[in-house]
Amino acid sequence: METIGSRITQLRKAKGWSQSHLAGVIEICTDTKITQQSIQQIESGETKNPRHLEDFATALDVSEKYLRFGED
């Protein structure tokens, strides 16, 4: 079953980005600070309903709906 975390992981890896790089892109694009550790927890499923999901969507150039449900 796909999760928010697995979709973020797939999108991040497709761009060739590390978790730290994604954190930097989020900060540049949205002025929101997210740590690499927070991204790891989201991707692993430890954090199931992450705050700032809109910021992830902006940085990864997808809709928030896609991250939540796997559809646009």
Secondary structure, DSSP 8 states (H G I E B T S, - for coil): ---HHHHHHHHHHHTT--HHHHHHHHHHHH-----HHHHHHHHHTSSSS-TTHHHHHHHHTS-HHHHHHS--
